[in-house]
Amino acid sequence: MCGIVGLFLKEKQLYPELGKLLTQMLLTMSDRGPDSSGIAVYSDSDESEFSNKLTVMSANPDTEFALLKLELEKKLERKIALQQKHNHGVFHLSQEELQFVPAYIKSILPDIRTMSKGKRIEIYKEVGLPSKVTKQFGVSAMSGSHGIGHTRMATESKVTTFGAHPFSTGSDQCLVHNGSLSNHNLLRRKLSREGIEVETDNDSEVAAAYLTWQMAKGLSLEQSLQKSLTELDGFYTFLVGTKNGFGVLRDPIACKPAVMAETQQYVAFGSEYRAFAKLPEIQSARVWEPEPATVYFWEL
């Protein structure tokens, strides 16, 4: 099962509506995955010095975030901006700080988990239905250019916050996945030899790490997705976010459901047609099912 939604806005006047529209889409997919839910939002870019964002999760946010903020301010010798949403927190850092702060946090509080890092991305996920999770994080009020959501039915790994989708394994990159990879353990060992460690037992994180690895070698997202068709075995639908856009790929058999809609205002993705029901101007959209083994990509 599992339900995937994605929305890429072409017009800036719609950016304040991103969270609301994405929430509506995800709520319609609730019965495809009751275990956990998550969302990745790409907000407007900010060119200030401390505009890079590190999103982390804590099981004890009220005490640990206060301690972490204090320790980071000592380490960086400046005041740190922290936005707390439920059990997630977003720290605003410089590009240089973003390179070492996640490891420093791990050395202080090993149980704190990194959800995402980058110039624009924020990932929020938790155990529970989309109605609960999106309300906890205030997703409907979020603004941005594009976003991805997932509601999960766990079949191959534990139901935990960190095991929920989306998975982020690179700066401003994330992936949600509907399906199953048959060679993910082989890929884990291969990635480990390349110095890329996967933290959960979820095969979707392996797929995310694989794409991050390929892009680190200089391939574009489109090229990385194309290459995955020969190296990833199984049945899957991927929806992948990047700093400036998102891509879609179905395996050569394409047994997992997927539909898309496009207007002059946006591109939308959903596991079912009903995900589009409340989108603006949907009656005039071009609606279609993405072809098997075909990479689709949109960019700002």
Secondary structure, 3 states (H helix, E strand, C coil): CCEEEEEEECCHHHHHHHHHHHHHHHHHCHHHCCCEEEEEEECCCCCCCCCEEEEEECCCHHHHHHHHHHHHHHHHCCCCCEEEECCEEEEEECHHHHHHHHHHHHHHCCCCEEEEEECCEEEEEEECCHHHHHHHHCHHHCCCCEEEEEEECCCCCCCCCCCCCCEEEECCEEEEEEEEECCHHHHHHHHHHCCCCCCCCCHHHHHHHHHHHHHHCCCCHHHHHHHHHHHCCEEEEEEEEECCEEEEEECCCCCCCCEEEECCCEEEEECCHHHHCCCCCHHHCEEECCCCCCCEEEEC
